[in-house]
Amino acid sequence: MSPFPGELVEKRFQKRYKEFCFLMPSEYFVLWHLPEDEKWQLLERPVSRAEFQRWPVLPSEVYEGCNC
């Protein structure tokens, strides 16, 4: 996975990110992304990997309409 939010197409950079991710509260973000280090979850009660894996997989489009 590339650390860059986009890609080079015909020598031009094209963004490939969704702006709704920026400044999203940690409580929402952890529903579809689990950091390897618990401290980066930024939650009062970190979520275990086992708990995260029990949750249903939701597409990012579900969060695009939220007023986060």
Contact map, one row per residue, 1 for C-alpha under 8 A:
11100000000000000000000000000000000000000000000000000000000000000000
11111000000000000000000000000000000000000000000000000000000000000000
11111000000000000000000000000000000000000000000000000000000000000000
01111110000000000000000000000000000000000000000000000000000000000000
01111110000000111000000000000000000000000000000000000000000000000000
00011111000011111000000000000000000000000000000000000000000000000000
00011111100011110000000000000000000000000000000000000000000000000000
00000111111111000000000000000000000000000000000000000000000000000000
00000011111111000000000000000000000000000000000000000000000000000000
00000001111100000000000000000000000000000000000000000000000000000000
00000001111110000000000000000000000000000000000000000000000000000000
00000001111111000000000000000000000000000000000000000000000000000000
00000111101111100000000000000000000000000000000000000000000000000000
00000111100111110000000000000000000000000000000000000000000000000000
00001110000011111000000000000000000000000000000000000000000000000000
00001110000001111100000000000000000000000000000000000000000000000000
00001100000000111110000000000000000000000000000000000000000000000000
00000000000000011111100000000000000000000000000000000000000000000000
00000000000000001111110000000000000000000000000000000000000000000000
00000000000000000111111100000000000000000000000000000000000000110000
00000000000000000111111100001000000000000000000000000000000000000000
00000000000000000011111100000000000000000000000000000000000000000000
00000000000000000001111110000000000000000000000000000000000000000000
00000000000000000001111111011000000000000000000000000000000000000001
00000000000000000000001111111000000000000000000000000000000000000001
00000000000000000000000111111100000000001110000000000000000000000000
00000000000000000000000011111110000000000010000000000000000000000000
00000000000000000000000111111111000000000000000000000000000000000000
00000000000000000000100111111111100000000000000000000000000000000000
00000000000000000000000001111111110000001000000000000000000000000000
00000000000000000000000000111111110000000000000000010010000000000000
00000000000000000000000000011111110000000000000000000000110100000000
00000000000000000000000000001111111000000000000000000000000000000000
00000000000000000000000000000111111100001000000010010000000000000000
00000000000000000000000000000000111111011000000000000000000000000000
00000000000000000000000000000000011111000000000000000000000000000000
00000000000000000000000000000000001111111000000000000000000000000000
00000000000000000000000000000000001111111100011000000000000000000000
00000000000000000000000000000000000011111110010000000000000000000000
00000000000000000000000000000000001011111100000000000000000000000000
00000000000000000000000001000100011011111110011000000000000000000000
00000000000000000000000001000000000001111111010000000000000000000000
00000000000000000000000001100000000000101111110000000000000000000000
00000000000000000000000000000000000000000111110000000000000000000000
00000000000000000000000000000000000000000011111000000000000000000000
00000000000000000000000000000000000001101111111100000000000000000000
00000000000000000000000000000000000001001000111110110000000000000000
00000000000000000000000000000000000000000000011111110000000000000000
00000000000000000000000000000000010000000000001111111000000000000000
00000000000000000000000000000000000000000000000111111100000000000000
00000000000000000000000000000000000000000000001111111110000000000000
00000000000000000000000000000010010000000000001111111110000000000000
00000000000000000000000000000000000000000000000011111111000000000000
00000000000000000000000000000000000000000000000001111111000000000000
00000000000000000000000000000010000000000000000000111111100000000000
00000000000000000000000000000000000000000000000000001111110000000000
00000000000000000000000000000001000000000000000000000011111000000000
00000000000000000000000000000001000000000000000000000001111101000000
00000000000000000000000000000000000000000000000000000000111111000000
00000000000000000000000000000001000000000000000000000000011111110000
00000000000000000000000000000000000000000000000000000000001111111000
00000000000000000000000000000000000000000000000000000000011111111100
00000000000000000001000000000000000000000000000000000000000111111100
00000000000000000001000000000000000000000000000000000000000111111100
00000000000000000000000000000000000000000000000000000000000011111110
00000000000000000000000000000000000000000000000000000000000001111111
00000000000000000000000000000000000000000000000000000000000000001111
00000000000000000000000110000000000000000000000000000000000000000111
